[in-house]
C-alpha cells in the first residue's frame, strides 16, 4: 500500500463516491435488495424503475424526504460515467436497456458485509483458523511431487478414517459439532460465497476491456489487422494463464459439471435440514439459490468472452476489414486536409467532388394521371383542444366495445395487493385483454385519470391477442405505465 496509490484511489474511486454520497444508506440498501436479495443478476429498465418507485413509497413512511426525485433520474445518475455504480447495457433479445452492478458497487457491498457482519452476530475465529490450517495442509501435500509425501498423507487419512469407523462400530457414538461450531462454519461458507459472487465482475471486466480496445483499434485504424489480432489473442492468453483466469475456468468446469452440480444440490438439501441453522434465514436463502446463481454468473462471463470472439471473427472477415481500412484511410485524409488548411483565411477553391453513376429512369414506368380524391377541408388553426371533451370522446369510443371500467380498476387493485408497483404489461399478463386494443387504451386512460406513473420516455412493446378467431395478433408500443398504491407528485 503506497501513499500515491491511496491518493489516486480516494480521488477517483466510484466505490468511495458511493459511500460518501448523501443518500448512501438508502442507495446501497436498494441495490442490495434488488441485486443480492434474489436470483436476478440484471434488471430491465421498467422493472428496476418500478422497484425503485415502490422503495421510495415505503421510504416516505419511514424516512420522509429521502430520495425525493424521479426514479428514472436516479437510475440514469447511478449508471453515468461519473458514478459508475450500475452498468447499463442492451440485451440482444430486448428492446429496453438492462442494468447490473459494477465491480465498484460489488466492492462496497462486500466491504459493508465484512464490516457490519449483520448476519453473523459473532466472529467465527475457530472455523476460519481451521480453514486456514486445512488449506495450508492441502497446499503442502498438493504442491509436492514426492510419492512418499503423498503416500504418507493418504496413510494418515486412511488411519484416521479406519479409527473413526472402529470407534462408531464399537460404541455407536458419533461426535458432532457443537451448535456454535455449526453456525460458525455455515456463516463462514456464506461469507465466502458472497465474496465469490463479487469476484466475477473482475474477470468479466477484463474480457470487456480487451473487446473495447480491439474495437477502438479497428475504428481508429491505428494498427494492421495482424497487429490487432495479435494483441487480442495475446491479451486473452495472458488472461487465461493468469492465476485469476486459471481459477475462473476451473470454476466454470466445476459449476457446469452435471455430476458436481447434482452432488452440490444434495449437500444443500442436507444443510437445510440441520436444526441448528433454523434461524439463519438470510444465509439459508443465499445457499439455497447458490447453484443457479453461480451458473448464471459463469454463463454471463462466458457470454462476454464470446463477444470478444465475435469481434475477432469480424476482424478476420477480409471484405469487412478492407471496408473498415478504407473508411479509416479516408478519415485520416480528411483530417490531414483540414490540418493543412487550418491557417488559410480564404479558401474559395475548397470543395467536394462526388463520383456517382448517372441514374436513368424510363418515363413509361410512370402511371397514368388520375384525379386525386377530394377531401373535405377543415380549418383547425384556431382549434384549442379541451382535455375534458377529449376524455369524454375517448370514453365514448371505448364504451362502444363495452369496456367494464370497474372490472379494469378491480384488475389493477387485485394486482396491487400482490405486487407493490405492477406495470401495464404485468396487468395484461395476469388479466389477458378480451376487448383487444381498446382495453389497453382503457388501462392507459385509467392510469392518466387516477394519476399513476406514466413515463413517456420509455416505450414498451405489448402483444395483444385477436378478438376474432381469424384475426392476427396486434403489436403495440405504449409508454411505461406503473400502477401505484399511493400517489406521489414526483411520479405523475
C-alpha positions as CSV (number, residue, x, y, z in Angstrom):
1,X,0.0,0.0,0.0
2,X,1.6,3.3,-1.2
3,X,0.6,6.9,-0.5
4,X,0.5,7.8,-4.2
5,X,-1.9,5.0,-4.9
6,X,-4.1,5.9,-1.9
7,X,-4.4,9.5,-3.1
8,X,-5.4,8.5,-6.6
9,X,-7.9,5.9,-5.2
10,X,-9.5,8.3,-2.8
11,X,-9.9,10.9,-5.6
12,X,-11.2,8.6,-8.4
13,X,-12.8,5.6,-6.8
14,X,-16.5,5.1,-7.6
15,X,-16.8,2.9,-4.6
16,X,-15.8,5.7,-2.3
17,X,-18.0,8.2,-4.0
18,X,-20.9,5.8,-3.3
19,X,-20.0,5.6,0.4
20,X,-19.7,9.4,0.5
21,X,-23.0,10.2,-1.2
22,X,-25.7,11.9,0.8
23,X,-28.2,9.1,0.3
24,X,-25.6,6.3,0.5
25,X,-27.5,4.1,3.1
26,X,-30.7,4.1,1.0
27,X,-29.0,3.6,-2.3
28,X,-26.9,0.7,-1.0
29,X,-29.9,-0.8,0.7
30,X,-32.0,-0.7,-2.5
31,X,-29.2,-2.1,-4.7
32,X,-28.5,-4.8,-2.2
33,X,-32.2,-5.8,-2.1
34,X,-32.6,-5.9,-5.9
35,X,-29.3,-7.5,-7.0
36,X,-28.4,-9.5,-3.9
37,X,-31.7,-10.4,-2.3
38,X,-32.8,-12.7,-5.1
39,X,-31.5,-14.7,-8.1
40,X,-31.6,-11.9,-10.7
41,X,-28.2,-10.6,-11.9
42,X,-29.7,-7.9,-14.2
43,X,-32.9,-5.9,-14.2
44,X,-34.7,-4.5,-17.2
45,X,-35.3,-0.7,-17.1
46,X,-39.0,-0.8,-16.5
47,X,-38.7,-3.4,-13.7
48,X,-35.9,-1.5,-11.9
49,X,-37.9,1.8,-12.2
50,X,-41.0,0.1,-10.7
51,X,-38.9,-1.5,-7.9
52,X,-37.3,1.9,-7.1
53,X,-40.7,3.7,-7.1
54,X,-42.1,1.1,-4.6
55,X,-39.0,1.5,-2.5
56,X,-39.4,5.3,-2.5
57,X,-43.1,4.9,-1.5
58,X,-42.1,2.8,1.6
59,X,-39.3,5.2,2.3
60,X,-41.6,8.1,2.6
61,X,-43.3,6.4,5.6
62,X,-40.0,5.7,7.5
63,X,-37.7,8.5,6.3
64,X,-39.7,11.3,4.7
65,X,-37.7,13.5,2.3
66,X,-35.1,10.9,1.3
67,X,-34.7,10.0,-2.4
68,X,-37.3,12.6,-3.4
69,X,-36.5,12.8,-7.2
70,X,-37.9,10.7,-10.0
71,X,-36.8,7.1,-10.1
72,X,-35.6,7.1,-13.7
73,X,-33.5,10.2,-12.9
74,X,-31.7,8.3,-10.1
75,X,-31.1,5.3,-12.3
76,X,-29.6,7.4,-15.0
77,X,-27.4,9.1,-12.5
78,X,-26.2,5.8,-11.0
79,X,-25.0,4.5,-14.4
80,X,-23.4,7.7,-15.6
81,X,-19.7,7.9,-16.4
82,X,-19.1,10.0,-13.2
83,X,-20.7,7.5,-10.7
84,X,-20.4,4.0,-12.4
85,X,-22.4,2.3,-9.7
86,X,-24.6,0.4,-12.3
87,X,-23.7,-0.8,-15.8
88,X,-26.3,-0.1,-18.5
89,X,-26.4,-2.5,-21.4
90,X,-28.8,-3.8,-24.1
91,X,-29.6,-7.5,-24.3
92,X,-29.8,-9.0,-27.7
93,X,-33.5,-10.0,-27.3
94,X,-34.7,-6.9,-25.5
95,X,-35.9,-3.5,-26.7
96,X,-35.1,-1.7,-23.5
97,X,-31.8,-1.4,-21.5
98,X,-30.9,-3.6,-18.6
99,X,-28.7,-2.8,-15.5
100,X,-26.3,-4.8,-13.4
101,X,-23.9,-4.0,-10.6
102,X,-20.4,-2.8,-11.4
103,X,-17.3,-4.1,-9.7
104,X,-17.1,-0.9,-7.7
105,X,-20.6,-1.5,-6.2
106,X,-19.7,-5.1,-5.5
107,X,-16.7,-3.9,-3.6
108,X,-18.9,-1.7,-1.5
109,X,-21.4,-4.4,-0.7
110,X,-18.6,-6.9,0.2
111,X,-16.9,-4.3,2.4
112,X,-20.1,-3.5,4.3
113,X,-20.9,-7.2,4.7
114,X,-17.5,-7.7,6.2
115,X,-17.6,-4.7,8.5
116,X,-21.1,-4.8,9.7
117,X,-21.4,-8.6,9.9
118,X,-25.2,-8.2,10.1
119,X,-26.0,-11.9,9.7
120,X,-23.1,-13.2,11.9
121,X,-23.7,-12.0,15.4
122,X,-20.1,-13.1,16.3
123,X,-16.7,-13.5,14.7
124,X,-16.0,-17.1,13.6
125,X,-12.4,-17.4,14.6
126,X,-12.3,-21.1,15.2
127,X,-13.8,-22.1,11.8
128,X,-11.6,-19.6,9.9
129,X,-8.4,-20.9,11.7
130,X,-9.4,-24.4,10.8
131,X,-10.0,-23.3,7.2
132,X,-6.5,-21.8,7.1
133,X,-4.9,-24.9,8.6
134,X,-6.7,-27.2,6.2
135,X,-5.9,-25.0,3.2
136,X,-2.2,-24.8,4.2
137,X,-2.0,-28.6,4.8
138,X,-3.6,-29.3,1.5
139,X,-1.2,-26.9,-0.1
140,X,1.8,-28.8,1.3
141,X,0.5,-32.1,0.0
142,X,-0.8,-30.9,-3.3
143,X,2.4,-28.9,-4.2
144,X,4.7,-31.9,-3.7
145,X,5.6,-34.4,-6.4
146,X,7.3,-36.7,-3.9
147,X,5.5,-40.1,-3.9
148,X,6.4,-40.8,-0.3
149,X,4.9,-37.5,0.8
150,X,1.6,-38.3,-0.9
151,X,1.6,-41.9,0.3
152,X,2.2,-40.8,3.9
153,X,-0.7,-38.3,3.7
154,X,-3.0,-41.0,2.3
155,X,-1.9,-43.5,5.0
156,X,-2.6,-40.9,7.7
157,X,-6.1,-40.2,6.3
158,X,-6.7,-43.9,6.0
159,X,-5.7,-44.5,9.6
160,X,-7.9,-41.6,10.8
161,X,-11.0,-42.9,8.9
162,X,-10.5,-46.5,10.0
163,X,-10.1,-45.4,13.6
164,X,-13.3,-43.4,13.5
165,X,-15.2,-46.3,11.8
166,X,-14.0,-48.7,14.5
167,X,-15.0,-46.4,17.3
168,X,-18.5,-45.9,15.9
169,X,-18.9,-49.7,15.4
170,X,-17.8,-50.3,18.9
171,X,-20.0,-47.9,21.0
172,X,-22.3,-46.4,18.4
173,X,-21.4,-42.8,19.5
174,X,-20.9,-40.1,16.9
175,X,-19.0,-36.9,17.7
176,X,-20.8,-34.0,16.2
177,X,-20.1,-30.3,16.1
178,X,-21.4,-28.1,18.8
179,X,-24.3,-25.7,17.8
180,X,-21.8,-22.7,17.9
181,X,-19.4,-24.6,15.6
182,X,-22.2,-25.5,13.2
183,X,-23.4,-21.9,12.9
184,X,-19.8,-20.6,12.7
185,X,-18.9,-22.9,9.8
186,X,-22.1,-22.1,8.0
187,X,-21.6,-18.4,8.3
188,X,-18.0,-18.8,7.0
189,X,-19.3,-20.6,3.9
190,X,-21.9,-17.9,3.3
191,X,-19.3,-15.2,3.6
192,X,-17.0,-16.9,1.1
193,X,-19.9,-17.4,-1.3
194,X,-20.9,-13.7,-1.2
195,X,-17.3,-12.7,-1.9
196,X,-17.2,-15.2,-4.8
197,X,-20.2,-13.5,-6.4
198,X,-18.4,-10.2,-6.5
199,X,-15.2,-11.7,-7.9
200,X,-16.9,-12.4,-11.2
201,X,-17.0,-8.7,-12.0
202,X,-13.2,-8.5,-12.2
203,X,-12.9,-11.4,-14.7
204,X,-15.8,-10.0,-16.8
205,X,-14.4,-6.5,-16.8
206,X,-11.1,-7.9,-18.1
207,X,-12.8,-9.5,-21.1
208,X,-14.8,-6.3,-21.7
209,X,-11.6,-4.1,-21.7
210,X,-9.9,-6.4,-24.3
211,X,-13.0,-6.2,-26.5
212,X,-13.3,-2.5,-26.2
213,X,-9.6,-2.0,-27.0
214,X,-9.9,-4.2,-30.1
215,X,-12.9,-2.2,-31.3
216,X,-11.2,1.1,-30.8
217,X,-8.1,0.0,-32.7
218,X,-10.4,-1.2,-35.6
219,X,-12.3,2.1,-35.8
220,X,-9.2,4.3,-35.5
221,X,-7.2,2.2,-38.0
222,X,-4.0,2.7,-35.9
223,X,-2.8,-0.9,-36.4
224,X,-2.8,-3.5,-39.1
225,X,-5.2,-6.4,-38.9
226,X,-2.5,-8.8,-37.8
227,X,-1.3,-6.4,-35.1
228,X,-4.8,-6.1,-33.6
229,X,-5.4,-9.8,-33.8
230,X,-2.0,-10.5,-32.1
231,X,-2.9,-8.0,-29.3
232,X,-6.3,-9.6,-28.7
233,X,-5.1,-13.2,-28.7
234,X,-2.1,-12.4,-26.5
235,X,-4.3,-10.5,-24.1
236,X,-6.8,-13.3,-24.0
237,X,-4.0,-15.9,-23.4
238,X,-2.5,-13.8,-20.7
239,X,-5.9,-13.5,-19.0
240,X,-6.5,-17.3,-19.2
241,X,-2.9,-18.1,-18.0
242,X,-3.1,-15.6,-15.2
243,X,-3.9,-17.0,-11.7
244,X,-7.3,-15.3,-11.7
245,X,-8.2,-16.6,-15.2
246,X,-7.0,-20.2,-14.5
247,X,-9.0,-20.3,-11.3
248,X,-12.1,-19.0,-13.1
249,X,-12.0,-21.5,-15.9
250,X,-11.5,-24.3,-13.4
251,X,-14.5,-23.0,-11.5
252,X,-16.6,-23.0,-14.7
253,X,-15.7,-26.7,-15.3
254,X,-16.8,-27.4,-11.7
255,X,-20.1,-25.5,-11.5
256,X,-21.2,-26.6,-15.0
257,X,-20.4,-30.2,-14.4
258,X,-23.7,-32.2,-14.0
259,X,-22.1,-34.6,-11.5
260,X,-20.7,-31.8,-9.3
261,X,-24.0,-29.8,-9.6
262,X,-26.1,-32.8,-8.5
263,X,-23.7,-33.5,-5.6
264,X,-23.9,-29.9,-4.5
265,X,-27.7,-29.9,-4.7
266,X,-27.8,-32.9,-2.4
267,X,-25.4,-31.2,0.1
268,X,-27.6,-28.1,0.1
269,X,-30.7,-30.2,0.8
270,X,-29.0,-31.8,3.8
271,X,-27.8,-28.4,5.0
272,X,-31.4,-27.1,5.0
273,X,-32.4,-29.9,7.4
274,X,-29.9,-29.0,10.1
275,X,-31.9,-27.7,13.1
276,X,-29.1,-25.5,14.5
277,X,-29.4,-23.4,11.3
278,X,-33.1,-22.8,11.5
279,X,-32.6,-19.1,12.5
280,X,-30.1,-18.4,9.7
281,X,-32.8,-17.4,7.2
282,X,-30.7,-14.9,5.2
283,X,-27.8,-17.3,4.8
284,X,-30.0,-20.2,4.0
285,X,-31.6,-18.2,1.2
286,X,-28.2,-17.4,-0.2
287,X,-27.1,-21.1,-0.1
288,X,-30.5,-22.3,-1.5
289,X,-30.0,-20.4,-4.8
290,X,-26.2,-20.6,-5.0
291,X,-26.1,-23.2,-7.8
292,X,-28.4,-21.4,-10.1
293,X,-26.8,-18.0,-9.3
294,X,-23.2,-19.2,-9.8
295,X,-24.1,-20.9,-13.1
296,X,-25.7,-17.6,-14.3
297,X,-22.7,-15.7,-13.2
298,X,-20.4,-18.1,-15.1
299,X,-22.5,-18.1,-18.2
300,X,-22.6,-14.3,-18.1
301,X,-18.8,-14.0,-18.1
302,X,-18.6,-16.6,-20.8
303,X,-21.0,-14.5,-23.0
304,X,-18.7,-11.5,-22.5
305,X,-15.8,-13.7,-23.7
306,X,-18.0,-14.8,-26.7
307,X,-18.4,-11.2,-27.7
308,X,-14.6,-10.9,-27.9
309,X,-14.6,-14.0,-30.1
310,X,-17.3,-12.4,-32.3
311,X,-15.2,-9.3,-32.6
312,X,-12.2,-11.3,-33.7
313,X,-14.2,-13.2,-36.3
314,X,-15.3,-9.9,-37.8
315,X,-11.7,-8.8,-37.8
316,X,-10.8,-11.9,-39.8
317,X,-13.5,-11.1,-42.4
318,X,-11.4,-9.9,-45.4
319,X,-14.1,-7.9,-47.1
320,X,-15.3,-6.2,-44.0
321,X,-11.8,-5.5,-42.9
322,X,-11.0,-3.9,-46.2
323,X,-14.0,-1.6,-45.9
324,X,-13.0,-0.6,-42.4
325,X,-9.5,0.1,-43.5
326,X,-10.8,2.2,-46.4
327,X,-13.0,4.3,-44.1
328,X,-10.2,4.8,-41.7
329,X,-7.9,5.9,-44.5
330,X,-10.5,8.4,-45.8
331,X,-10.9,9.8,-42.3
332,X,-7.2,10.2,-41.9
333,X,-7.0,12.0,-45.3
334,X,-9.8,14.4,-44.3
335,X,-8.1,15.2,-41.0
336,X,-4.9,15.9,-42.9
337,X,-6.6,18.2,-45.3
338,X,-8.3,20.1,-42.5
339,X,-5.0,20.5,-40.7
340,X,-3.2,21.8,-43.8
341,X,-5.9,24.4,-44.5
342,X,-6.3,25.5,-40.9
343,X,-4.1,28.6,-41.2
344,X,-5.5,29.8,-44.5
345,X,-8.0,32.6,-44.2
346,X,-9.5,32.5,-47.7
347,X,-10.1,29.1,-49.3
348,X,-12.5,29.7,-52.1
349,X,-11.4,26.7,-54.1
350,X,-12.1,24.2,-51.4
351,X,-15.0,21.9,-52.3
352,X,-16.1,18.4,-52.5
353,X,-16.4,16.2,-55.7
354,X,-18.7,13.2,-55.6
355,X,-18.3,10.5,-58.2
356,X,-21.6,8.7,-58.9
357,X,-23.2,6.8,-61.7
358,X,-26.0,8.5,-63.6
359,X,-29.4,7.3,-62.8
360,X,-31.6,6.7,-65.9
361,X,-35.4,6.2,-65.4
362,X,-37.8,5.5,-68.2
363,X,-40.9,7.8,-68.4
364,X,-43.0,4.9,-69.5
365,X,-42.7,3.5,-66.0
366,X,-45.0,6.3,-64.7
367,X,-48.6,5.5,-64.2
368,X,-51.4,7.5,-66.0
369,X,-52.8,10.5,-64.3
370,X,-55.8,10.1,-62.1
371,X,-57.9,12.7,-60.4
372,X,-56.9,13.0,-56.8
373,X,-59.5,12.2,-54.2
374,X,-61.4,15.3,-53.0
375,X,-61.3,15.7,-49.2
376,X,-63.3,18.0,-47.0
377,X,-61.2,20.9,-45.8
378,X,-61.4,21.8,-42.1
379,X,-59.8,24.9,-40.6
380,X,-58.0,23.9,-37.4
381,X,-55.8,26.9,-37.0
382,X,-57.9,28.3,-34.1
383,X,-58.8,24.9,-32.6
384,X,-58.0,24.6,-28.9
385,X,-58.2,21.0,-27.6
386,X,-60.2,20.6,-24.5
387,X,-58.9,17.8,-22.2
388,X,-62.4,17.2,-20.7
389,X,-64.1,16.9,-24.1
390,X,-61.2,14.7,-25.4
391,X,-61.5,12.5,-22.4
392,X,-65.3,12.2,-22.9
393,X,-64.9,11.4,-26.5
394,X,-62.3,8.7,-25.7
395,X,-64.6,7.2,-23.1
396,X,-67.5,7.2,-25.6
397,X,-65.3,5.4,-28.1
398,X,-64.2,2.9,-25.6
399,X,-67.8,2.4,-24.5
400,X,-68.6,1.2,-28.0
401,X,-66.7,-2.0,-27.1
402,X,-68.5,-2.3,-23.8
403,X,-65.4,-1.8,-21.6
404,X,-66.1,-2.5,-17.9
405,X,-64.2,0.3,-16.2
406,X,-64.9,-1.1,-12.8
407,X,-63.5,-4.5,-13.8
408,X,-60.4,-2.9,-15.2
409,X,-59.8,-1.0,-12.0
410,X,-60.5,-4.2,-10.0
411,X,-57.8,-5.9,-12.0
412,X,-55.4,-3.2,-11.1
413,X,-56.3,-3.3,-7.4
414,X,-56.0,-7.1,-7.3
415,X,-52.5,-7.0,-8.7
416,X,-51.5,-4.1,-6.4
417,X,-52.4,-6.4,-3.5
418,X,-49.9,-8.9,-4.8
419,X,-47.2,-6.6,-6.0
420,X,-46.1,-3.1,-4.8
421,X,-45.8,-1.5,-8.3
422,X,-47.0,-3.6,-11.2
423,X,-46.6,-2.4,-14.8
424,X,-49.2,-2.4,-17.5
425,X,-47.5,-5.4,-19.0
426,X,-47.9,-7.2,-15.6
427,X,-51.7,-6.4,-15.6
428,X,-52.2,-7.7,-19.1
429,X,-50.2,-10.9,-18.3
430,X,-52.3,-11.5,-15.3
431,X,-55.6,-10.5,-16.9
432,X,-55.4,-11.0,-20.7
433,X,-57.4,-8.4,-22.7
434,X,-60.7,-9.7,-24.1
435,X,-61.7,-6.5,-26.0
436,X,-58.5,-6.1,-27.9
437,X,-56.5,-2.8,-28.3
438,X,-59.4,-0.8,-26.8
439,X,-58.9,-2.5,-23.5
440,X,-55.3,-1.4,-23.4
441,X,-56.4,2.2,-24.2
442,X,-58.8,1.8,-21.2
443,X,-55.9,1.0,-18.9
444,X,-54.0,4.0,-20.2
445,X,-57.0,6.2,-19.6
446,X,-57.3,4.9,-16.0
447,X,-53.5,5.5,-15.5
448,X,-54.0,9.1,-16.5
449,X,-57.2,9.7,-14.6
450,X,-56.0,8.1,-11.4
451,X,-52.5,9.8,-11.5
452,X,-50.5,6.6,-11.8
453,X,-46.9,6.8,-13.1
454,X,-46.5,7.3,-16.9
455,X,-43.0,7.5,-18.3
456,X,-43.3,8.7,-22.0
457,X,-39.5,8.5,-22.4
458,X,-39.6,4.7,-22.3
459,X,-41.6,2.7,-24.9
460,X,-42.8,-0.9,-24.1
461,X,-43.9,-3.5,-26.6
462,X,-47.2,-5.3,-25.9
463,X,-48.7,-8.3,-27.9
464,X,-52.5,-8.2,-27.9
465,X,-54.4,-11.3,-28.8
466,X,-57.1,-11.0,-31.5
467,X,-60.8,-10.7,-30.7
468,X,-61.9,-12.8,-33.6
469,X,-60.6,-16.2,-34.5
470,X,-59.4,-15.3,-38.0
471,X,-57.7,-12.1,-36.9
472,X,-54.0,-11.6,-36.2
473,X,-52.2,-10.6,-33.0
474,X,-51.5,-6.9,-32.6
475,X,-48.2,-5.4,-31.6
476,X,-48.4,-2.1,-29.7
477,X,-45.8,0.3,-28.3
478,X,-47.0,2.2,-25.4
479,X,-45.4,4.4,-22.7
480,X,-44.1,2.7,-19.5
481,X,-47.1,2.7,-17.1
482,X,-46.6,1.7,-13.4
483,X,-49.7,1.4,-11.2
484,X,-49.2,2.7,-7.6
485,X,-51.0,2.3,-4.3
486,X,-50.2,5.9,-3.2
487,X,-49.9,8.9,-5.4
488,X,-46.8,10.9,-5.4
489,X,-46.5,14.2,-7.3
490,X,-42.9,13.4,-8.2
491,X,-44.0,10.4,-10.3
492,X,-47.2,11.7,-12.0
